[in-house]
Amino acid sequence: TEAEGQLNTLRAFRDKILTDKFSGVEVEKYYTISASLLEAIDKTPNQGAIFKGLYDKYIATSLNAITQNDEETAFVLFQEAMQHLTETYLYQ
């Protein structure tokens, strides 16, 4: 399916590009806080809208950058998403 293809693209970016080309520390941060972020978002009444907004602003744009071989833009979007999520849902 299209969703599986997108997920595989993002996983490859995470595992190969983020770890090898950029800072593996970013991947460690992702793994450390991702469960807490999901838990915090799940507690909100509008979680569907939150996930759609995240998809539209960060994920779809990152997928486009990755398919255009623009790893730098995808990396910046990853960092921005992590900062936004952390500030919004973990440190309220």
Protein Blocks (a to p, Z undefined) as FASTA:
>chain_A
ZZlmmmmmmmmmmmmmmmmmmcfklmmmmmmmmmmmmmmmmmpmklmmmmmmmmmmmmmm
mmmmmmnopaklmmmmmmmmmmmmmmmmmmZZ
